């Protein structure tokens, strides 16, 4: 009877170890990384009107408190990659009217501490997807996406 109980405990222990190993995040996933160790690159495309070509620019943010901005005639792109003791890591993005300062779009992307960030959108559009912003008083357009580097 003692040998049988010991065998059952050994089987249970092996099963727990297999489950722990099988359920941990895979490091091979493209673009995967903990929020504390990866940098974020935001690609920004701007044009003053529909008939014009896009002006391309980018800003790269290091984890844990970096910020950057890109200014154009009508629109301003701001991004901040921050680490908060209580909220964890997050990327905050806003696009505002260059003249008035009125915010047109705001995104807050809170990053899972265990899973980190993963570039998940097709077309190379990172983890935010491609976002379109139109100026309310002009024909200006801004498109952006952010990805893990």
C-alpha positions as CSV (number, residue, x, y, z in Angstrom):
1,X,0.0,0.0,0.0
2,X,2.9,2.4,0.8
3,X,4.5,1.8,-2.6
4,X,1.2,2.5,-4.4
5,X,0.8,5.9,-2.6
6,X,4.4,6.9,-3.4
7,X,3.8,6.0,-7.1
8,X,0.7,8.1,-7.2
9,X,2.6,11.1,-5.7
10,X,5.4,10.6,-8.2
11,X,2.9,10.6,-11.1
12,X,1.2,13.7,-9.8
13,X,4.6,15.5,-9.3
14,X,5.6,14.6,-12.9
15,X,2.2,15.9,-14.2
16,X,2.6,19.2,-12.4
17,X,6.2,19.7,-13.8
18,X,4.9,18.9,-17.3
19,X,2.1,21.4,-17.0
20,X,4.4,24.2,-15.7
21,X,6.8,23.7,-18.5
22,X,4.1,23.4,-21.2
23,X,2.2,26.5,-20.0
24,X,5.0,29.0,-19.8
25,X,5.2,31.7,-22.5
26,X,7.3,30.7,-25.5
27,X,10.4,32.9,-26.1
28,X,10.5,32.1,-29.8
29,X,7.4,34.2,-30.6
30,X,8.3,36.9,-33.0
31,X,8.6,40.2,-31.3
32,X,7.8,38.8,-27.8
33,X,9.5,40.3,-24.8
34,X,8.9,41.4,-21.3
35,X,7.8,45.0,-21.0
36,X,10.9,45.8,-19.0
37,X,13.3,44.6,-21.7
38,X,12.0,45.7,-25.1
39,X,12.0,49.0,-26.9
40,X,9.1,50.3,-28.9
41,X,9.2,51.9,-32.3
42,X,6.3,54.0,-33.6
43,X,6.2,54.7,-37.3
44,X,4.3,57.9,-38.2
45,X,3.0,58.9,-41.6
46,X,1.6,62.5,-42.3
47,X,0.2,64.3,-45.2
48,X,-1.4,67.8,-45.4
49,X,-4.0,66.6,-47.9
50,X,-5.2,63.5,-49.8
51,X,-3.3,64.3,-53.0
52,X,0.1,64.5,-51.3
53,X,2.6,61.8,-50.5
54,X,3.1,60.8,-46.9
55,X,6.1,62.1,-44.9
56,X,7.5,59.2,-42.9
57,X,9.1,59.5,-39.5
58,X,9.6,57.4,-36.4
59,X,10.3,57.5,-32.7
60,X,12.0,54.8,-30.7
61,X,11.2,54.5,-27.0
62,X,13.2,52.6,-24.4
63,X,11.3,50.7,-21.7
64,X,10.5,52.4,-18.4
65,X,9.9,56.1,-18.9
66,X,11.0,57.2,-22.4
67,X,8.9,59.6,-24.5
68,X,9.0,61.2,-27.9
69,X,7.1,63.5,-30.2
70,X,6.7,64.2,-33.9
71,X,5.4,67.5,-35.0
72,X,3.8,68.4,-38.4
73,X,1.9,71.5,-39.7
74,X,-1.5,70.5,-38.3
75,X,-1.0,67.4,-36.2
76,X,1.4,66.4,-33.3
77,X,2.1,62.8,-32.3
78,X,3.2,62.1,-28.7
79,X,4.2,58.7,-27.2
80,X,5.3,57.8,-23.8
81,X,6.5,54.3,-22.7
82,X,6.3,54.3,-18.9
83,X,6.6,52.0,-16.0
84,X,4.4,52.6,-13.0
85,X,4.8,50.7,-9.7
86,X,1.1,49.9,-9.5
87,X,-0.1,49.9,-13.1
88,X,2.9,48.2,-14.6
89,X,4.2,49.1,-18.1
90,X,2.1,51.0,-20.6
91,X,2.4,52.9,-23.8
92,X,0.4,56.1,-24.0
93,X,-0.2,57.6,-27.4
94,X,-1.9,60.9,-28.3
95,X,-2.4,62.9,-31.5
96,X,-3.4,66.5,-31.1
97,X,-4.2,69.6,-33.1
98,X,-0.9,71.5,-33.5
99,X,-2.5,75.0,-33.1
100,X,-5.0,74.5,-30.3
101,X,-3.4,71.6,-28.5
102,X,-6.8,69.8,-28.5
103,X,-6.4,66.0,-28.2
104,X,-7.9,64.2,-31.2
105,X,-7.0,60.6,-30.3
106,X,-5.6,59.0,-27.1
107,X,-4.6,55.3,-26.7
108,X,-3.4,53.6,-23.6
109,X,-2.0,50.2,-24.2
110,X,-1.4,48.4,-20.8
111,X,1.2,45.7,-21.1
112,X,0.7,42.3,-19.5
113,X,3.6,41.8,-17.1
114,X,3.9,38.0,-17.9
115,X,3.3,38.0,-21.7
116,X,5.0,41.3,-22.6
117,X,4.4,42.7,-26.1
118,X,3.9,40.7,-29.3
119,X,3.7,42.1,-32.8
120,X,0.4,40.5,-33.8
121,X,-1.0,42.5,-36.8
122,X,-0.3,41.4,-40.4
123,X,1.3,43.9,-42.8
124,X,4.0,44.7,-40.2
125,X,1.6,46.9,-38.2
126,X,3.1,45.8,-34.8
127,X,1.0,45.5,-31.7
128,X,-1.2,48.6,-32.2
129,X,-2.5,48.0,-35.7
130,X,-2.6,50.8,-38.2
131,X,-4.4,53.8,-36.8
132,X,-5.8,56.7,-38.9
133,X,-6.3,60.2,-37.5
134,X,-7.9,63.1,-39.5
135,X,-7.6,66.8,-38.6
136,X,-11.1,68.2,-38.0
137,X,-10.4,71.6,-39.6
138,X,-8.1,70.7,-42.5
139,X,-7.4,67.9,-45.0
140,X,-4.4,66.6,-42.9
141,X,-4.1,62.9,-42.2
142,X,-1.8,61.0,-39.9
143,X,-1.4,57.2,-39.8
144,X,0.7,55.4,-37.2
145,X,1.5,52.0,-35.7
146,X,3.9,50.8,-33.0
147,X,5.9,47.6,-32.9
148,X,8.3,45.8,-30.6
149,X,12.0,46.1,-31.4
